[in-house]
Amino acid sequence: MKRFIFSLLLLSITLGAGAQVVADRTNQVQLDFTKPIVATKLAKIVWELPRLEYTNSQENKIDVKALISSTVPLKSVRLAILPSLDAEPKAFLDIPLESPMSASIERSLTLPDGQNYVQIIAENQDGGIVKDNRSIIVGLNALKDAIAINRKDYALLFATDQYDNWNDLVNPIYDSKAIAKELEERYGFEVKIIENADQDLVFNTLREYATMNYKPQDQLFIFFAGHGQYDETFGEGFVVARDSRTNDPGKNSYISHNRLRSNIDNIKCEHIVLVMDVCFGGTFDPVLASSRSVYDEIDNTEFIIKKLSTRTRKYLTSGGKEYVSDGVAGKHSPFTVRMLEALKTNGGEDRLLTFSELNLSMQKLQTTPRFGGFGSDEAGSEFLFIAR
């Protein structure tokens, strides 16, 4: 039997073939030319749990929940556990159909320590087969290995010092490059700086990061430096883009904090912080929380696992509902000076700087920085700067 395997980045497609396989992300399509060609539309698999393509768990018990729907009558739906994608299943379960066009899965699975793949296979009456997988690493030792070799930190910095309609600034790009250098060289972040962006470029870049694939312990640091404005009528703060207009009462050319909050919260990275060195940045969230947790004495790796096991959405701004200093040419803004001082500590003896510790180091500024959680932030979450 001759088969051709193609890698695709599609969730579901329509193909003319008798035996077809499509999987999310790790996708494969198998075309068996020994069978008659039949045009068909593949079933759709929607995962509710695990939500992410890559999941880590200290517990062996994993909840699986998914919905399968099809416009062509289904023949079978199967749930399988595999040690690798090219291995035979260690166990499988045939799922009863709720109707000719649908099935649902809601199961608790006990997985062995190490790497596991949970796979759903749906075949329709035409022979069209779709597969979708979730990669799950189980056990503390396996998690330690994953954190050591299989996680990544990203930094996305927006800096604007030249404006079409507002007064130019002197330090945002200078500040951003200095912060980016520390994040990249000391902490191993993959850094991208967007300079003098208009409104479209800001949101297009955020969309780009929203479509990336992230592993469970990956982190994303987002930074804005430039002008900010607060509108008393709307009761909302705005980031000023390069092309924002001064005569714009509807604020359509500005970047609203509400939209930023929503867009960033929906990026599919579990751990995100937003830092804003802009005027009126403290109006980003109406509820301000600033506290530091007390942790039991545990080793660094266990601490990292603990803190990166909960969803993080934190923010830090250079001031509240007030103007903040841009500094003078050739010298960083007061906010950036404090941030650089904290980053240059390499996290102290344990080489681990938490976002809460970074916030504490900023509190001596003349303007009071604001710190808190937003969106889907979970209690006990943390963002970590892990020195190389």
N, C-alpha and C positions, 0 to 999 in steps of 0.2 A: 504494500500500500504506500503510495507516494503522497507525502504531505508537505505543505509549505507553511511556514510559521512567520507571521509578520508581527512586529511590535507596533501597537497603536496607542494613542493617548485619547481614547474615547470610552465613554461609559456604555453606550449602546449604539448599534448601527444596523442598517439593513443591508443584507448581502444576498447574492444569488448563490447558494451552496447547500449541500445536503447535511454536512456536519460542520458547525461553526462554533467557535469559542471566542468570547470577548470577556476581558476582565478589566476592572478599574485599576489604573496606574500601572500595574504589572501585567498589562493586558496582552493577551495572545488571541490571534484568530487562526484557527486550523481549518484548512480547506481540503476535504477528501474528494478527489476527483474520480474515485471509483463508483460513486453514487450519483444518481440523477440530480441535476441542478434544479433546485426549487427556490423561488424568491420567497423570503420570509422576513418577518420583523421580530427581533429578539426581545425577550422579556426584560423588564427593568427591575433592578435590585436597589432598594433604598435602605441603608443601614441607619438604625437609631442607636444601637449599642453593639460594639464599641463605636463611638462617634468618629474617631480618627483612624486613618489608614494604619498608622503605627501606634501601638499601645504598650505601655509597660505596667506591670503590676507586681507588688510584693505578695499578693494573695494568689492562690492557685485557682480559686473560684472566679469565673468570668461570666458575666451576664451577656447574652446575645439576643438582640431584638432587631428584626428586619421585616420589610414588606416586599413582596414580589408581585408584580402585575404584568399583564401581557395582553396585547390586542389579538394574539393568536392563541387558541386553546393550549393550555399547558399539558405536557405529558408527565413530567416529574420535577420535584424539587428535592434537593439533597443538601444536608449540612455535614461537612467533613472536617476532620482535624488532621493536619499534616505537619511533619517535622520540617519539610522544605517544599517549595512549590513544585519541584520535579520528582518528589517521592510519592509512594503509594500512601493513601490515607491510613492513619493508625486506628481511626474509628469513623463511622459515619452513621447518619440517621436520615431515613426517608421521611420527608415532611408531608403530611396529608394536605390535599388541596382544599381550600375553603370554597372555591368555585372553579369552573373550568379556566377562568382568567386570573385567578389570584391565589396567593398563599401568604401566610405570616409565620414568623418564627419568634418564639419567646422562650428561651431556654437558659438554664444555668449550667455551664460546663466546668469540669474540673480538669485543668491542664497541668502537665508535668513541668518541672522547672526547665528553664532554657527557652529556646526559640520555638514558637508554635505559629502555625497559620490556620486560621479558621476560614473555611471556604464554603460559599454557597454556590450550588450548581443548579441552574434552571434550564430545562429542555422543553421546547414546544412540540406540538404534534407534527410540525414540518421537519423536525430534526435540528432546529436551530438551538445551539447551546450557548449560554452565557455564564461566565464564572466571575465571582468577585471575592476578594480576599481581605482579611485583616491580619496584620502581623502583630503578634503579641509575645513579648518577652516576660517570662514569669520567674519570680524568685529574687531575693536580695542580691545574691552573688551575680546573677545574670544582669541585674539592673546596674550593679557597679561597673561591670564590663561595658554595658551599653553607654553609660554616662562617660566613661573614660575614652571611648573610641567612636561613639556613634551619636554625638550631639553637636549642635552648631549654634553660634550666636551671630545675630545680624544687627547692624546699625544703619539706620536710614536717617540722614540729616538734611533738613531743608534750611537754607541760609539765604537771606535776601538783604542786600545793602544798597541795591540800585532800584529805584522805583520810577514808573512812568508819571505818576501824579503826586506822589508823596515826597517829602524830603529824604534824600539819601542818608544812609547810616555809614559808620566807619568800621564796625567790628564784627557783624554777624558771620561773614565768611571766614574771617581770621579766627574767630572763636571756634567755629565748627571744625575747621581743619585741625586745630589743636586738640579738641576733644576726640575727633576721629583718630588722630595719631595715637593717643593714649589707649583708646579702645582696641585698636588694631595691634599695636606693638606689645602692650602689657597684658591684654586679656584675650587676644586672639579673635576678635570680632571680624566678620566680613563686612566691610564698610562701603557705603555709597553716599556721596554728597550731591545734593541737587542745589545748584546755585541760581538765584534770581528767577525763581519759577513763577510763571503765571498760574492762575487758578486751575486751568485745565491740566497743566503738567503736574501739579500737586495731587489732584485726584486720580489722574491716570497712573501715577507712580504708586499711590496707595492701592489702586486696583491690581497693579502688577504684583505687589507683595501679597495681596489677598488671594491670588491664584497659585502661589507657590506651595510646594509640598513641605510640611514641617513635621519633624518627629516630636514625640511627647515632651522631651526636655529641651528642645530648641527655644531660643529666646530672641525677641525683637525689641531693639531700643530705637525709639523714634524721637527726633529732636527738631524743634522749630526755633529759629532765631530771626528776629526782625521786628517790624512794627506790629503793634496790636491796638485794638480799639474796643471800647465798650459803648454800646448803644443803650441809652436810658429808656428809650421808647420800647424797644424790643426786650429790654432786660437781659441782654445776652452779649457775650464777648465774641470778638472776631480776630482772626489772623489776617493781616493785610498782605495780599499777594502783590507781585510786581505790577500787575495791571489793574489793581483795585482803583476805582474812581473816587475822587473826593466828593463829587456831586452825585451821590448814589443813595438816596434816602431808603430805598428798599434793601440795600446791602447785597444786591445780587452779584456784585463783582468781588465780594469778600468771602473768606473761608470761615463759616460759622463754627463755633465750638460744638454746637449740637450735631452738625453733620460730621465733624471730625470724630466726635465721641462715638457716633454710630458706625462710621466706616471702620475705624480702628478696632472697635469691639468685635466686628464681624470678620476680621482677618483670622485665618485658620491656624494661627499660632497660639499655643496655650499660654505663653508667658510674654506679655508686652508691657513696656513702660513708655510713657510719653513725657518728655521734658520740654518745657516751653520757656525760652528766655525772651519774652515779649511783654509789652505793657498790658496790663489787665489780664494776664494769664491766669490769675487766681480765680477768675469767674468761669473757668472751664467746668467746674462742678460746684453746684450750690451747697453740697454737703461736704465739709472738710473734716478729714480725720487724720490725726497725726499721733501715732503711738508706736512703741517698740515692744515686741514680744520678748518674753524671757524663755530661753530654750534650755532643755536639759543638756547635760554634757554628753555629746555624741561625736563620733569622728566626722571629719569633713564630708566623706562620701555619703554617709547616712543622712547628714544634714542636708546635702544637696538633693538626695532622693526625696526626703521629706518635704522640702520647700518647693521642689519642682513637680510634686504630685498633685498640686492644686492649681486651678486656673488663675492667672495673674493679669489684672488690668489696673495698673498704678499710674499716677501722674505726679509730676513735680513742676511747679511753675516758679518763676523768679520773683513774683510779687502777687499781691491780692488784687483788689480793685483800685489800682494805682499805676502811676507811671514808674518805669524803672530805667536806670541809667544804661546808656549804650557804652559808656566809657569814653576814652580819648583814643585817637588814632595811634596804632602801634602798641596799645595796651588792652588787655582783655577786659570785658565787662566784669563788674564785681561778682556777678553770678557765676560766670565762667571761671574766674580765678578760684573761687571756692570749690567748684566741681573738679577742676584740674588738680587742686591740692589733694582732694580725697582720692581721686583715681591714681595719683602718683604714689600713694602709700602701698600699692600692691596688695591691699587688703589686710595689711598687718602680718603678724606671725603665721596665721593660718592661711594667708594668701587668698582670702575670701572676703570681698566687700559686698555687703547687702545693700539693697536700695534704701532700707530703713536707716542704715548707718550713714549712707550718703546724704539722706535728708537731714539727719542730725547735724552733720557738718555744715549744712547751709544755713542753719538757724541764726548765726551770728551776723548775718547781713543786715544792713540798715532797713531795707525793705524786707518784709517777712515772707519767705517762700511758703507756698501752699503745697500740701502733700495729701494724697488720699487715694481711694479706689474709685473706679467707675465701671459702668456696664456690668458685665458678668463676673467681676472680681469675686473670688472666693475667700472666706475667712482663713487666715493663716498662710496666705500665699506670699510669695517673695520673689523678687528679681535679684539675680546673683551676678556679680562681676568676679569671675574665677581667674586669678592670675596664672600666667603660664608657668 
